[in-house]
Amino acid sequence: MQSSPTPPDVAADAVVDFDHHSDTFNLNQHAINAELRQRCPVAWNQNYEGFWYASSYAAVSHMARDGDTFAHKYEPNADDGVDYQGEMGIPRPENQPALGIGEVDGDYHLALRHALAPFLSPGAVDKMRPFMEDRAHHFLDQHIEKGEMDLVLDYASPVPAILTMKLMGLPLANWQLYATLFHNVMAVPQDSAEYTDAIAKVPAMMQEVLEYAATRRAKPTDDLTSFLIQFEFDGKRLDDEQLLNILWNLIAGGVDTTTSQTALTLRHLGTRPDLRQQLIKRPELYRTATDEFLRYFSVNRSLSRTVTKDVELQGQCLRKNDRVIISWLAANHDENEFERADEIVLDRSPNRHVAFGLGPHRCIGSHLARVMSEVMVKAVLDRIPDYEVDVDNVHQYLGNPAMTGLSNLPVTFTPGAKRS
């Protein structure tokens, strides 16, 4: 972890020293963010060659909406003199493909979003709801007679994986391969052997996706992969690298993020019987409750940006080529924006959370993620409402500053019957 000299015009009280990859930071993140919001909501961190850290709702919102000044794209040594770092993190993880939607900007990005929007619109997502519900109950049926299961490995991981593969047109029989790889990439520390093993499997998986795409070229259908193969920008179809990066982005975004959101929600409800009973008795609350859990947990905790020109923000002078981390989690717990910010309020309204980001790069799959998590949580409360969490054996992601979630979630419950 390399440090960097503090820029000369940064005041001493704006300098912070924490390692956002450490267990200490992850376990104390709420307290650290709260202190920063009060002291210096745009602070300079000397670690990892230096970067700015934005923790207030106002600062995060401003940066997220201004994509021209705070760039998303990954383009090292660009012709305009900016070393674009992309969104993947500080430092950027090695051996991970660029995000084909998240780490591009400009007209190409806008054209992609416009083209993909019909596949992920509220109407399209509503049509997928029966399939979501069927798969949720299918995986509960595999364990409901036993009275015990792991709500991550046996449930919250496979359901989003299968749905994502159905959307992409990929063979559903391979769901476990995709679910396991993306779960391990997110769930284990980036300096661990498990992470190295998972990342090592990425090239083979991407080659498999590319080979499958070739079959769609020969015989296209109405799935998203077939659409991307035929998509044109500036009169040209996507090359293999562009196609792979987009597919990687969509699969990664669809598989483990919803898994993590659902798992954290179910763990919390498993230890808060009052909230659980409130949802069971008042199912009309599921919509606002889902948004509140999104705000509270903020599974995608932070993303990186590159400053493209000198700019002043909240009293700090950010320079061209400076790097920035914007913390969605910190913004979503800003007491100046949310009353009782550190409490879960199931009927919170309005709820202007930024769990899906803001501005031109707001998560394109937000409707799908919201409905999928709602469906999975409701299925559990309908079928195994008395589940108890084995709290001592639950493990949370550590060492991953950009994502949070649970590696596992063992529970026990009164055995029930499979669906007829």
N, C-alpha and C positions, 0 to 999 in steps of 0.2 A: 504494500500500500504506500504509494509515493505521495508526499506532501508537496504543496506549492506555496511560494511566498505570497503573503496577502497583498493584493493590489494597494498602491499607496494611498488611494482616496477612500479606502474602506475604514470606517471608524472601528475602534477596538471593541465596542459593545456589539458590533455586527458580525464578529468573527466567532465561529462555533467549531468545536472539535469533537465530532462523534463519527463512529464508523457505522454507516447504515447497513452494512452487511453483517454486523455482529449480533449475537444473541442478546447482548445487553440492550442494544437499541431496539430490537424487535419486541422484547419483553417489556420495555418501558416507553414505547413510542408515543402513547397518548400524553404522558407527562412531559416528555421532551417537546412535543409539538405545542402543547399548551403554553409552556414557558417561552418558546420561540415566538408564538403569536403575540404574546404580551411584550416581549423585549425587542424583537426584530423579525418581522414576518418575512423579510427577504434577507437572508443571512449568507455569509461567505464561509464555506467549509474548506479548510486547507487540504483535506485528505483526497486521495485519488487524483492528484495533480490539480486540485482545486475546482470547486463548482458552487453555484448559488443554490440555495434551498428555500423554496417558497412554501409557507405554511398557513397563510391566512386565506379565507374564502375570496377576498377581494383580489389579492395578488394572483392566486391560482386562476381565478376566472379571467382576469385580464390577460395573462399569458396564454391560456388555452384558446381564447377567442382571436388573439392576434397571431395568426399563423405565419404572417409575413416576417414579423420581427423575431418570433420564437419558432424556429423551423422544426418540423417533425422528421424530415427525410434523412436517409442514411446515404451520404455521398462524400466520402473522404477525399480531401484535396480537390474540391470542386473548382471550376474555372474562375468563379467569382471571388476566390480567395477565402471562402468559408469552408471550414472542415466540418461538414455536417455529421453529427454523431448518431442521429436516429433516436428512436424511442426505447431501445432495448435495455438501457441501464448505464450506470456509471460505476465501474468501467463496463464497456459493452461485453457481454458474454462471448467467449470464443466458440467458433464452429456452429453458430446458429444462423440460419438463412435470414436475409432481410425480410421484414414484414411487407408483403406485396401491396397492402393497402395502407397500413399504418405508417410506413416509413417512406412514403412518396408524397409529393406536394404538387400544387399547380393544376394545370388543365388535365393532366393524365389522372391525377387523384380524383378530381371532380367527375370526370367521365366514368371512371370505374364505379364510384359510389352511385351515380345516377343509373348506370346499367344494372347494378346488383340490387338496387332498392326494391324492385317488384318481388324478388325472392324472399325478402326479409321484412316486408311491410306488415302492418297490423292485420290486414285481411289475409295475407298469405300465412301468417303465423296462426291465426284462428283456425284455418283449415287443417293445420298440423296438430291442433290440440287433441283430437281423438286418438291419434297415434301416440302422442306423448302419454296420455292417460293409460292407454292399453299397455305400453311398455313399462310404465311405473308399476302398475298392478301385477304385470307378469313377473317382474323381479322380486316384488314382495311375496308373490305366491311361492317362489322357490324356497322360502325360509319361514313362512308364517306358521307352519305346523310345528316347527322346531322350537319356537319361542326365543330364538337368538339369531343375530346376524350382525354384519358390519355394514352400517348405513353408508359408508364411503365405498368400500371395495365391492360390496354385493348390490349396491343400489345407486348411489349418487354418481358413481363413475360410469357404469355401463349405460344408463339411460341417456345422458347427453351425448355419449359417444355414438350410440346407435342412431339417434336423431340426426346428428351432424353428418354421419355417413349416408343416411337416407337422403338428406338435402343435397349432398354433393354427388350422389349417384354411385358412391363407392360400395363394394360388396359388404353387406351387413355382417357376414360371417367373420370378418376380420376385426370386429369392434374391440375385442380384448387387446389385440396388438396395439391399436391406436390409444385406447384408454390407458393402458399400462405405461406406454412410452411417455405420453404427455403428462401423466400424473407424476411419474418419477422425475421428469425434467423440472417440474415445478416444486415437488414436495421435498426433495432432498437438497442439502447444501451443495453449492456449486464447486466446492473443493473436495467432494466426497467421491468414493469409488463408484457408488450407485449412479451419481450424476454422469460421470465419465462413461460408464457403460451405456446409459440411456442415450447420451449424445452420439455415441459411436454408432448407434443403430439408425440414426436419422438419415444418412445418405442412402441406405438400402430401402428405407421406407419411402423416401422421396423418389427413388428410382421406380419403385412399385407404383406410386401414384402416376408418374410420367408414363409408364407402360400402360396403365389403365386408361389414361387420357388418350393414348394412341388408338385404343379400341373404340373410344367415343368419336374420334375423328372419322373412323371408318363407318361407324353406325351411331350417329348422334341421337339423343333422346331429349326429354324435356327437363333434365336435371341441370344443376348449376355448373358442373364440370363441362357438359356439352355446350352450354352457353358461353363459357369462358373461352373454349377452343375456337368458337366462331366470332368472338368479340373483336372489333377492330377499333384502333385509335390512330388517327391521322392516316387512314387508309391502309394500315398494316395490322395483321393479326399478332397476337402475343407470341414472343419466342418462348422457348422451353424454360429459361430462367425466370422470366416474368410470370409465366403460368405457375411454376412451382412455388414461387414466393407468395403468390396470391392464395394458392391452395393451402400452403403451410399456415398462412395468417388466418384463414377461415377455419381450418381444422383446429388449430391451437386455440383460437378464440372461442370455438364452440364446445370443445371437449372439457377442459379442466376448470375453466373459470366458473361455469355454472355448477360443476361438481363442488367446488370450494364454497360458493355462495350457499348452496343448499345444505352442505354439511355443517357449516358454521351456524346457520339458522336452526337446524335440527338439534345441534348440541346445546344451543342456548335455550331452546324450548324444552329440552330434556332436563334442564336444571332450573327452569322457571315455570313451575306448574300453574302459576297464576296467569301468565301470558298464554300458556298452552290452552287452558280452559277457556280463556277469553276468545281465542280463535275458534275453538271447537263449537262454542255456544253461539258465536256471531260470525258465521262464514262470510258475511258481507264485508268483513274487515280484511280479507285476504289481499285485496288490491293495494290498499294503503299500507298494510303490514309488509308486503313484499318490498315496496319502495323504502320503507323504514329500515328493514334489514339490509337492503342494498346500501343505504346511507351509512348505517352504523358500522358494518363490517368493511365496506369498501375493499373488496377482494383485490382489485387492481389498485394497489396502494399508491403507486407513483409511476411517472414516466419522465423521460429525459427530453430536453429541448436544446437547440443550439441558437445562440443569439446571433442574428445576421447583421446588426448594425448597432452603434452606440445608442443607448436608451437609458432614461432615468425612470425608476419605478420605486415608489414608496420610499423616496429619499436615498436610494442606492443608485450608483452609476454602473450599469452593466455595459461591457464592451463587446464589440464584434468578436466572434469566436469563443466568447465565454460559454460555459456549459451550465445548464440549469436542471434541477430536479423539481418538478411540481408534485406536491403531495395531495392527492385526492382525499386520502384519509384525514389529513390535518384540516383541509378545507371543510370536510363533511362534519367535523367536530368543532367548528368555529362557533363559539358562544355568541358572537356578534350577528350570526346569521340564523342559528337554530336555538330556540328556547329549549332548555334542558337537553343540551347537545349530547351529553354523555349518558342519556337514558333512552331506552327504546319506548316510543310512543306509537302504538299500533294504528291509531287513527290520525297521525300527524298530517296536517294539511294547512297551508301548502307545504310542500317538501321539495325544495329546489336543490336536491342533492346533485353532486357531480360524480357519482359512482361510474357513470358511463362516459365521463369526460364532457367537454363543451366545445362549441365552435365547429369548424370544418371537419375535425377528426373525431367528433362524437361517435361512440361505438355504433357501427352499422347494424350490429345484431342485438341491439338493446331490447327490442320488442320480443324477440325469440328468447333471450335470456330471462327476462322478467316472467313470461308466461311459463317457461319450463320450470323455473324454480318454484313458482306458485303451485303448479300441478304436482310436483314431487313432494312438497311439504304437505299439501292437503291430502294426498294419498296416504302418507304415513299417519297423519292424525286421524284419518277415517278408518284405517285398517288396524293400526297398532297404537291406539291412543295412550296406553299406559306404559310405553317403552321407558326404560331406565338406562341412563348412560353409565358405562363403566369408566368414570372420569379419570381414574388413575392410569388407565391404559390408552387414553387418547393422546395423540401426538400432533402438534401444530407445526406448520412449516416454519423453519428458522433458516437464517442465512440467505433468504431471498427477499431483497428490499422491495421488489416490484409486485410481488404476489403474496397473498396469505391463503391459508386453507388448512385442511386436516389430512394427515396421511391415512388415518383410519378413524372409525367411530363405532366401537363395539357397543351393542345394546342388548338388553333382554326385555321380554314382554310376555304377556299371557298368550299362549299359542292360540291361533285361530284357524279358520277353514279357508281353503283356496276358493277362488271364485268358481261358481258353477260353470 
